Amino acid sequence: MALAINWYGLAADAVLVVHFAFVAFIVLGLCFIWIGYFLGLASVRNFYFRVAHLLCMGFVVWQSLTNRMCPSTTWENKLRKLAGEGQYKGSFLEHWIHKIMFFELSPKTFLAIYAGVFLAIVLSLIFVFPRLPAFLRRTPKPAASGAKETPGPGTR
């Protein structure tokens, strides 16, 4: 007897795992920034991590403000339908990730939560300022021609 593989079901599970990773990146990333700040970890000031973190949460807030369904949820639901599965039923992994990620709250409540997390991320950018990449750092301008340069301390 051959084992039939439900590719649509597997694809739906993969979308769910990526969606969960996206949520975890936002939530755990914010925790990492503040814990890392107090522990003195330089990695929490990584510019690219911080920009990606802000953009991810900004996307979530934008979706909520514009009443758009999350594309991950839409894709997963379509794949589950193609797989012949009901929405959010099936594998062990799927069942538990959904229990962790999805709540029955009003859209306004979700918007308030998203806005609060976004504000916390913005505040983390202010209080735990990221280390700017070289191309964004200000460099001292060379002295104008004919102007006398003053030597720095310890030079003659």
C-alpha positions as CSV (number, residue, x, y, z in Angstrom):
1,M,0.0,0.0,0.0
2,A,1.5,3.3,-1.1
3,L,1.5,6.3,1.3
4,A,-0.1,9.2,-0.4
5,I,1.5,12.6,0.5
6,N,-0.9,15.5,0.8
7,W,1.4,18.2,-0.7
8,Y,-1.2,21.0,-0.1
9,G,-1.4,20.0,3.6
10,L,2.4,20.0,3.9
11,A,2.5,23.4,2.2
12,A,-0.1,24.8,4.6
13,D,1.9,23.5,7.6
14,A,5.0,25.2,6.1
15,V,3.1,28.5,5.8
16,L,2.0,28.1,9.4
17,V,5.5,27.5,10.6
18,V,6.8,30.6,8.7
19,H,3.9,32.7,10.1
20,F,4.8,31.5,13.6
21,A,8.4,32.4,13.0
22,F,7.4,35.9,11.9
23,V,5.3,36.4,15.1
24,A,8.1,35.0,17.2
25,F,10.7,37.3,15.5
26,I,8.5,40.3,16.5
27,V,7.8,39.2,20.1
28,L,11.1,37.6,21.0
29,G,13.0,40.3,19.1
30,L,11.6,43.0,21.3
31,C,12.4,40.9,24.4
32,F,15.9,40.3,23.1
33,I,16.5,44.0,22.5
34,W,15.7,45.0,26.1
35,I,17.3,42.0,27.8
36,G,20.3,42.4,25.6
37,Y,20.5,46.1,26.4
38,F,20.6,45.4,30.1
39,L,23.2,42.6,29.6
40,G,25.3,44.9,27.4
41,L,25.1,42.8,24.3
42,A,26.3,44.7,21.2
43,S,24.2,42.6,18.9
44,V,21.0,44.3,20.0
45,R,22.2,47.4,18.3
46,N,22.6,45.8,14.9
47,F,21.0,48.2,12.4
48,Y,19.7,45.7,9.9
49,F,18.1,43.5,12.6
50,R,16.4,46.6,14.1
51,V,15.1,47.9,10.8
52,A,13.8,44.5,9.8
53,H,12.1,44.3,13.2
54,L,10.4,47.7,12.9
55,L,9.3,47.0,9.3
56,C,7.7,43.6,10.3
57,M,5.7,45.2,13.0
58,G,4.9,48.2,10.8
59,F,3.5,45.8,8.2
60,V,1.2,44.1,10.9
61,V,-0.1,47.5,12.1
62,W,-0.7,48.6,8.5
63,Q,-2.7,45.4,7.8
64,S,-4.8,46.0,10.9
65,L,-5.4,49.7,10.1
66,T,-6.5,48.9,6.5
67,N,-8.6,45.9,7.6
68,R,-6.6,43.5,5.5
69,M,-6.3,39.8,6.2
70,C,-2.8,38.5,6.9
71,P,-1.4,37.0,3.7
72,S,0.0,34.0,5.6
73,T,-3.4,33.2,7.0
74,T,-5.0,33.6,3.6
75,W,-2.5,31.3,1.9
76,E,-2.7,28.7,4.7
77,N,-6.5,28.6,4.5
78,K,-6.5,28.3,0.7
79,L,-3.9,25.5,0.9
80,R,-5.9,23.7,3.6
81,K,-9.0,23.9,1.4
82,L,-7.1,22.5,-1.5
83,A,-5.8,19.7,0.8
84,G,-9.4,18.8,1.7
85,E,-8.8,19.8,5.3
86,G,-10.9,22.0,7.4
87,Q,-9.3,25.2,8.6
88,Y,-7.0,24.8,11.6
89,K,-7.5,21.0,12.0
90,G,-5.0,18.4,11.3
91,S,-1.5,17.8,12.5
92,F,-0.2,18.0,16.0
93,L,2.1,20.9,15.0
94,E,-0.7,22.8,13.3
95,H,-3.1,22.3,16.3
96,W,-0.7,23.6,18.9
97,I,0.8,26.5,16.9
98,H,-2.8,27.7,16.3
99,K,-3.6,27.5,20.0
100,I,-0.6,29.7,20.8
101,M,-1.0,32.2,18.0
102,F,-4.7,32.8,17.4
103,F,-7.1,34.4,19.9
104,E,-10.8,35.3,19.7
105,L,-10.6,39.1,20.2
106,S,-12.2,42.1,18.4
107,P,-10.3,43.7,15.6
108,K,-10.0,46.9,17.7
109,T,-8.4,45.0,20.5
110,F,-5.9,43.5,18.1
111,L,-5.2,46.9,16.7
112,A,-4.6,48.3,20.2
113,I,-2.2,45.4,20.9
114,Y,-0.4,45.8,17.6
115,A,-0.1,49.6,18.1
116,G,1.3,49.0,21.6
117,V,3.9,46.6,20.4
118,F,4.8,49.0,17.5
119,L,5.2,51.8,20.0
120,A,7.4,49.6,22.2
121,I,9.6,48.9,19.2
122,V,9.8,52.6,18.3
123,L,10.7,53.4,21.9
124,S,13.4,50.7,21.8
125,L,14.9,52.5,18.8
126,I,15.1,55.7,20.8
127,F,16.4,54.3,24.1
128,V,18.5,51.4,22.6
129,F,19.8,53.2,19.6
130,P,21.0,50.9,16.8
131,R,24.6,51.1,15.6
132,L,24.5,52.8,12.2
133,P,26.3,51.3,9.3
134,A,29.3,53.2,8.0
135,F,27.4,54.7,5.0
136,L,25.0,56.4,7.4
137,R,27.5,57.7,9.9
138,R,28.5,61.3,9.9
139,T,32.1,61.8,9.1
140,P,34.0,65.1,9.8
141,K,34.2,67.3,6.8
142,P,37.7,68.2,5.6
143,A,38.9,71.7,6.5
144,A,38.3,74.3,3.9
145,S,41.3,75.1,1.6
146,G,43.5,77.7,3.2
147,A,42.1,77.2,6.6
148,K,44.5,76.2,9.3
149,E,43.9,72.8,10.9
150,T,44.2,72.7,14.6
151,P,46.2,69.7,15.9
152,G,44.4,67.3,18.2
153,P,45.6,66.5,21.7
154,G,48.9,64.6,21.8
155,T,50.1,65.9,18.4
156,R,52.6,68.6,17.6
